[in-house]
Amino acid sequence: MEQRSIFANLSPLDHRYSLSDPQLFQRLSSCLSEDAAVRYCLRVETALLKTLLARLEVRTGGQDSMEGFGDGISPQEVYDEEEKTHHNIRALVNVMKRHLPAGVRPYVHLGATSADILDTASALRYRDAVRTVILPLLLDLEEELVRRAREEAETPQIGRTHGQHAVPITFGFAIAEYVARLGKSLERIEGKAGNLRGKLAGAVGAYNATSLVVKDPRSLEKDFLASLGLQPSEHSTQLVEPEYLLELLLELNTAFGIIANLADDLRHLQRSEIAEVHEEFTATQVGSSTMPQKRNPWNSEHVKSLWKEFCPRVVTFFMDQISEHQRDLTNSASSRFIAEYISGLALAAARMGSVVKSLAVDRRRMAENLSRAGDLIFSEPVYILMALGGDPDAHEGVRKATLRVEQSGEQLTGALRRDSAVWEVLTKQLAHAMGKKADSFFDDPANYRGMAAEQARTLAEKYEGLCARMRKEPGGGWTRS
């Protein structure tokens, strides 16, 4: 095979990203590379051959010859054969026969069509990629988010809606949003990866060929796929029903979007005028080629950029759902890029995990920003407490009061204190609702945080348990990335 510099490759995945994280690239390559594609097809063909030899009780010494079979077959040998056949699976079959005794050769690929092998091999590749790469990375990220949510459960922060100051929360509560969203997606990914299907139903899915080989072709299909840890598609044409893979890809894209949303939130919290968190910056790292002082949130921006590139590919996933009658080849080229999509998600998850792990939280700055918001953020509790006290126009009254104090530059709470009737209602309702005194409550905006801290801890505990369960699950295969 031609050896060339990785810098001569066309895809950034094969030069820029393979260099930045070679271990991750190797793990992805073991499932998603062209070398892996050939080896997985070889694994499927070998499993089919073993199943046929056992079912047909072939006594040619074939079973003994299958021990370690395939180790000596290289993807290069298969590709060289494809130069002659112009057909990838027939090339693989021809190469396999060269490495087998004569008595076994007639049973290679017997009763199968190419899509039986390709769709089954794809199910195995994508399942393994999700289990050995994607889920471990997402679990690493989820566990870091859980840790942060618990650590910052009590850290006061101003809430923000529409880019404007809202009412107080805690930073742990803000992180818990992503704990919950990613945690639920993790469970769905786990289930959908485990539900990928294969087939041995032939050229149109009706078991025409295998009906000539065995009396019960559906049980042959089931035994063959069970040896690979798969189940058959409930109905096949020449293809496995596309929804099994489509649903997995869509859930992966959901997780990708959650990660991108987190990256965007953290990027904005690093703006100079907010500056509540910042990414780790190494001693030799350069933020700008001309401004030496710059410390850009480049990792968070990088994650969002990856999402921008790969998210639109979901359109192609939907387009590949459609195939004319029993099969056409309109997914032949497009489906090859699924490997790139999964790789893009892996890169984003790995990068986001490192951001969250090393993120510096400036609690002093969060407190300053909360204080800078002023006491107008008490408008909501004032309106609620006044309404509970029987004022039918509480919202309008407080709205007008906020306009007056904005114009005068006065504090809202100062104006409220001067109105003894209003202050009496607030005092009474606060004592009843929260057991707090009005003076102390309105002195600190952090007092009005609702259940933010409790929610952060509750979700941290819940999804810590989910992560522990997924780490321990016997068939999972996902350890730390």
C-alpha positions in Angstrom: 0.0 0.0 0.0 1.2 3.5 -0.8 2.7 5.3 2.1 2.2 9.0 2.2 2.4 11.9 4.7 -0.8 12.4 6.7 -0.6 16.0 5.6 -1.4 14.9 2.1 -4.8 13.6 3.2 -7.9 15.5 2.4 -10.0 15.1 5.6 -9.0 17.2 8.6 -9.8 14.1 10.7 -6.9 12.3 9.1 -4.3 15.0 9.8 -5.2 17.8 12.2 -7.3 15.7 14.5 -5.4 12.5 14.4 -2.3 14.5 15.5 -4.1 16.4 18.3 -5.5 13.2 19.9 -3.7 10.1 18.5 -5.1 7.7 21.1 -8.7 8.7 20.4 -8.0 8.5 16.7 -6.7 5.0 17.1 -9.8 3.9 19.1 -12.1 5.4 16.4 -10.0 3.8 13.6 -10.4 0.3 15.1 -14.1 0.5 14.4 -14.6 3.2 11.7 -11.6 3.1 9.3 -11.6 1.3 5.9 -9.3 -1.3 7.4 -12.0 -1.9 10.1 -14.7 -2.0 7.5 -13.0 -4.9 5.7 -12.2 -6.7 8.9 -15.7 -6.5 10.2 -17.1 -7.9 6.9 -14.5 -10.7 7.2 -15.8 -11.3 10.8 -19.4 -11.5 9.5 -18.5 -13.8 6.6 -16.6 -16.1 9.0 -19.5 -16.2 11.4 -21.8 -17.1 8.6 -19.5 -19.8 7.4 -19.1 -21.3 10.9 -22.9 -21.3 11.3 -23.5 -23.0 7.9 -20.8 -25.7 8.6 -22.5 -26.5 12.0 -26.0 -26.4 10.6 -25.2 -28.6 7.6 -23.0 -30.9 9.7 -20.2 -30.5 7.1 -17.5 -33.1 7.9 -14.5 -31.9 6.0 -12.3 -30.8 8.8 -13.6 -27.4 8.1 -14.3 -26.4 11.7 -10.7 -27.1 12.6 -9.5 -24.9 9.8 -11.7 -22.0 11.1 -9.6 -21.6 14.3 -8.0 -18.2 14.0 -9.2 -17.8 10.5 -8.9 -14.3 9.1 -5.8 -13.4 10.9 -3.7 -13.8 7.8 -6.0 -11.9 5.5 -5.2 -8.2 5.0 -7.4 -5.4 3.7 -4.8 -4.8 1.0 -5.2 -8.4 -0.3 -9.0 -7.8 -0.5 -8.5 -4.4 -2.2 -6.1 -6.0 -4.8 -8.8 -8.5 -5.6 -11.4 -5.8 -5.9 -9.3 -4.3 -8.7 -10.3 -7.4 -10.7 -13.8 -8.0 -9.5 -15.0 -4.4 -9.1 -17.1 -5.8 -6.3 -16.0 -5.5 -2.6 -17.8 -8.5 -1.1 -17.1 -10.8 -4.0 -13.5 -9.8 -3.7 -13.6 -10.7 0.0 -15.2 -14.0 -0.7 -12.5 -14.9 -3.3 -9.7 -14.0 -0.9 -11.3 -16.1 1.9 -11.5 -19.1 -0.4 -7.8 -19.0 -1.0 -7.2 -19.4 2.7 -9.6 -22.3 3.2 -9.5 -26.1 2.4 -11.3 -27.1 -0.8 -14.0 -28.9 1.1 -15.1 -25.7 2.9 -14.9 -23.2 0.0 -18.4 -23.9 -1.5 -20.0 -22.7 1.8 -18.4 -19.3 1.8 -21.1 -16.6 1.4 -23.6 -19.4 0.6 -27.2 -18.0 0.5 -26.1 -14.5 1.4 -26.3 -11.3 -0.6 -23.8 -8.5 -0.2 -26.1 -6.3 1.9 -26.5 -9.2 4.4 -22.8 -8.9 5.1 -22.5 -5.1 4.8 -25.5 -4.2 6.9 -24.6 -6.7 9.6 -21.0 -5.5 9.6 -22.2 -1.9 9.8 -24.4 -2.7 12.8 -21.4 -4.3 14.6 -19.0 -1.4 13.7 -21.4 1.3 14.9 -22.4 -0.5 18.0 -18.8 -1.1 18.9 -17.9 2.5 18.1 -20.6 3.8 20.4 -19.8 1.3 23.2 -16.1 1.6 23.1 -15.6 5.3 22.2 -18.7 7.4 22.4 -20.3 6.2 25.6 -17.1 6.2 27.6 -16.4 9.8 26.5 -20.0 10.9 27.2 -19.8 9.2 30.6 -16.6 10.9 31.4 -18.2 14.3 30.6 -21.4 13.4 32.5 -19.4 12.5 35.6 -17.4 15.8 35.4 -20.7 17.7 35.1 -22.1 15.8 38.1 -19.0 16.8 40.1 -19.3 20.4 39.1 -23.0 20.6 39.8 -22.4 19.3 43.3 -19.4 21.5 44.0 -21.2 24.6 42.8 -24.6 23.8 44.1 -24.5 26.8 46.6 -22.5 29.2 44.4 -24.8 32.2 43.8 -25.1 33.4 40.2 -27.4 35.7 38.3 -29.9 33.9 36.0 -30.1 35.1 32.4 -32.9 35.0 29.9 -32.7 36.6 26.5 -29.1 37.7 27.4 -30.6 39.9 30.2 -30.3 39.5 34.0 -33.2 37.5 35.4 -33.5 36.2 38.9 -30.8 34.4 41.0 -29.8 30.8 40.6 -26.7 28.9 41.5 -23.9 27.9 39.2 -24.5 24.3 40.2 -28.1 24.6 39.1 -26.9 25.9 35.7 -24.6 23.0 35.3 -27.4 20.5 36.4 -29.3 21.4 33.3 -26.7 19.6 31.3 -26.4 16.8 33.8 -30.1 16.0 33.2 -30.2 16.6 29.5 -27.0 14.6 28.7 -27.9 11.9 31.2 -31.2 11.1 29.6 -29.5 11.1 26.2 -26.9 8.6 27.4 -29.6 6.1 28.4 -31.3 6.4 25.0 -28.0 6.0 23.1 -27.2 2.9 25.2 -30.6 1.4 24.2 -30.5 2.3 20.6 -26.9 1.1 20.1 -27.9 -2.3 21.6 -30.9 -2.5 19.2 -29.0 -2.3 15.9 -29.9 -5.2 13.7 -28.4 -7.5 11.1 -29.8 -9.8 8.4 -29.4 -13.0 6.4 -32.5 -12.7 4.3 -31.1 -12.5 0.8 -31.4 -10.3 -2.2 -35.0 -9.2 -1.6 -35.4 -10.2 2.1 -37.7 -13.1 1.5 -35.1 -15.9 2.3 -35.2 -17.1 -1.3 -31.6 -18.4 -1.4 -31.3 -19.7 2.2 -34.6 -21.6 1.7 -32.6 -23.8 -0.7 -29.9 -24.3 1.9 -31.9 -25.2 5.1 -35.5 -26.0 5.9 -35.8 -23.1 8.4 -33.9 -20.1 7.0 -35.2 -17.8 9.7 -33.6 -19.9 12.5 -30.4 -20.0 10.5 -30.5 -16.2 10.4 -31.1 -16.0 14.1 -28.3 -18.4 15.0 -25.9 -16.6 12.7 -26.7 -13.2 14.1 -26.7 -14.5 17.7 -23.1 -15.6 17.3 -22.3 -11.9 16.6 -24.5 -10.6 19.5 -27.2 -9.2 17.1 -30.8 -9.8 16.4 -32.4 -9.9 12.9 -34.3 -7.0 11.4 -38.0 -7.7 11.9 -38.6 -7.2 8.1 -35.8 -7.0 5.5 -35.7 -6.1 1.9 -32.2 -6.4 0.6 -31.5 -4.0 3.4 -32.0 -4.0 7.2 -34.9 -1.6 8.1 -33.1 1.8 8.2 -34.8 3.1 11.3 -32.6 1.1 13.7 -29.6 3.0 12.6 -31.4 6.2 12.0 -32.7 6.4 15.5 -29.3 5.9 16.9 -27.8 8.6 14.7 -30.5 11.0 15.7 -29.9 10.4 19.4 -26.2 10.9 18.9 -27.1 14.2 17.2 -29.2 15.1 20.3 -26.2 14.5 22.5 -24.1 16.5 20.1 -26.5 19.4 20.4 -26.5 19.3 24.2 -22.7 19.4 24.2 -22.7 22.3 21.7 -25.3 24.2 23.9 -23.1 23.7 27.0 -20.0 24.9 25.0 -22.0 28.0 24.0 -23.1 28.8 27.5 -19.5 28.4 28.8 -18.2 30.5 26.0 -20.5 33.4 26.8 -19.7 33.2 30.5 -16.1 33.9 29.5 -16.9 37.2 27.8 -14.8 40.1 29.3 -17.9 41.8 30.6 -19.1 38.6 32.4 -15.9 36.7 33.1 -17.4 34.2 35.5 -15.4 31.2 34.3 -12.4 30.7 32.1 -10.8 27.8 30.3 -7.4 26.5 31.3 -4.6 28.2 29.5 -1.1 26.6 29.4 2.1 28.5 30.1 3.1 28.4 26.5 -0.3 28.8 24.9 -0.9 31.8 22.6 -4.4 33.4 22.4 -3.7 35.8 19.5 -1.0 36.3 16.9 -1.0 40.1 17.6 -2.6 40.6 21.0 -0.4 38.9 23.6 -2.9 39.4 26.5 -5.8 37.4 24.8 -7.1 34.3 26.6 -9.8 33.1 24.1 -12.4 30.5 25.0 -11.1 28.5 22.0 -12.0 25.0 23.2 -15.7 25.9 23.7 -15.7 27.6 20.4 -14.1 24.6 18.8 -16.8 22.3 20.1 -19.5 24.5 18.7 -17.7 24.6 15.4 -17.6 20.8 15.2 -21.3 20.8 15.8 -21.9 23.3 13.0 -20.0 21.0 10.6 -21.6 17.7 11.6 -25.2 18.5 12.6 -26.4 19.3 9.1 -25.4 15.8 8.0 -28.6 14.6 9.8 -30.4 15.6 6.6 -28.5 12.9 4.8 -29.4 10.4 7.5 -33.0 11.1 6.8 -32.5 10.9 3.0 -30.8 7.5 3.5 -34.0 6.2 5.1 -35.5 6.0 1.6 -34.6 3.2 -0.8 -36.6 2.3 -3.9 -38.5 -0.9 -3.7 -36.3 -3.7 -2.3 -33.1 -1.6 -2.7 -31.3 1.0 -4.7 -27.7 2.3 -4.3 -28.5 6.0 -3.5 -27.0 5.5 0.0 -23.8 3.9 -1.3 -21.6 7.0 -1.1 -23.5 9.0 1.6 -23.5 6.2 4.2 -19.7 6.0 4.1 -19.6 9.4 5.9 -21.4 8.1 9.0 -17.9 7.2 10.3 -16.9 10.9 10.0 -20.0 12.0 11.9 -19.4 9.6 14.8 -15.7 10.7 14.9 -16.8 14.4 15.0 -19.0 13.7 18.0 -16.2 11.8 19.7 -13.8 14.8 19.2 -16.4 17.2 20.6 -17.2 15.1 23.6 -13.5 14.6 24.4 -12.8 18.4 24.1 -15.8 19.3 26.2 -14.8 16.8 28.9 -11.4 18.5 29.2 -13.0 21.9 29.3 -15.4 21.0 32.1 -12.7 19.2 34.1 -10.3 22.1 34.1 -12.8 25.0 34.1 -11.9 27.7 36.5 -14.9 29.2 38.3 -14.6 32.8 39.6 -17.1 32.8 42.5 -16.1 36.4 43.4 -17.0 37.6 39.9 -20.3 35.7 40.0 -21.2 37.5 43.3 -20.2 40.8 41.8 -22.4 40.3 38.8 -25.3 39.3 41.0 -24.8 42.4 43.1 -24.4 44.6 40.0 -27.8 43.4 38.7 -29.2 45.6 41.5 -32.3 45.1 43.6 -34.7 45.2 40.6 -34.3 41.5 40.5 -36.6 41.5 43.6 -39.4 42.7 41.4 -40.7 39.1 41.0 -40.8 38.1 44.6 -42.4 41.5 45.5 -45.1 41.0 43.0 -45.7 37.4 44.1 -45.8 38.3 47.8 -48.1 41.3 47.2 -50.5 39.1 45.1 -50.5 36.5 47.9 -51.4 39.4 50.3 -54.5 40.1 48.2 -53.4 42.8 45.8 -55.2 42.0 42.4 -53.0 44.5 40.5 -49.7 43.5 42.1 -47.9 42.9 38.8 -48.9 46.3 37.4 -48.1 48.1 40.6 -44.6 46.6 40.8 -44.0 47.3 37.1 -44.7 51.0 37.5 -42.6 51.1 40.7 -39.6 49.7 38.7 -40.0 52.4 36.1 -40.0 55.1 38.8 -36.9 53.9 40.6 -35.1 53.4 37.3 -35.8 57.1 36.5 -34.9 58.3 39.9 -31.9 56.1 40.5 -33.3 55.0 43.8 -33.2 51.4 45.1 -36.5 49.4 44.7 -36.2 48.1 48.3 -35.7 51.6 49.6 -39.0 52.7 48.0 -40.8 49.7 49.4 -39.5 50.3 52.9 -41.0 53.8 52.9 -44.4 52.4 52.2 -45.3 50.9 55.6 -48.4 49.2 54.3 -46.5 47.5 51.5 -43.6 46.6 53.8 -46.0 45.0 56.3 -47.5 42.8 53.6 -44.1 41.7 52.4 -43.0 41.0 56.0 -46.0 38.9 56.7 -45.9 36.9 53.5 -42.2 36.3 53.7 -42.5 35.0 57.2 -45.3 32.6 56.1 -43.6 31.5 52.8 -40.0 31.2 53.8 -39.7 31.9 57.5 -37.5 34.9 56.7 -37.6 38.6 57.8 -38.0 41.1 55.0 -35.0 43.2 56.1 -32.6 40.3 55.8 -34.2 38.7 52.7 -34.0 41.9 50.6 -30.4 42.6 51.7 -29.0 39.9 49.6 -30.2 38.8 46.1 -28.7 35.3 46.7 -31.5 34.7 49.2 -34.0 34.5 46.3 -32.7 31.4 44.6 -35.7 29.1 44.9 -34.8 25.4 44.8 -31.7 25.9 42.7 -29.2 24.3 45.1 -31.5 21.5 46.0 -32.2 20.7 42.4 -28.5 20.7 41.6 -27.8 18.2 44.3 -30.8 16.0 43.5 -29.8 15.7 39.8 -26.2 15.2 40.6 -27.1 12.2 42.8 -29.5 10.8 40.3 -27.2 10.8 37.4 -24.2 9.8 39.4 -26.2 6.6 40.0 -26.9 6.3 36.3 -23.2 6.6 35.5 -22.3 4.0 38.1 -24.9 1.6 36.7 -23.6 2.0 33.1 -20.0 1.6 34.2 -20.8 -1.7 35.9 -23.2 -3.2 33.4 -21.7 -6.5 32.3 -22.5 -6.3 28.5 -21.7 -2.6 28.3 -18.0 -2.7 27.6 -17.6 1.0 28.4 -14.9 1.8 30.9 -13.2 5.2 31.3 -12.1 6.6 27.9 
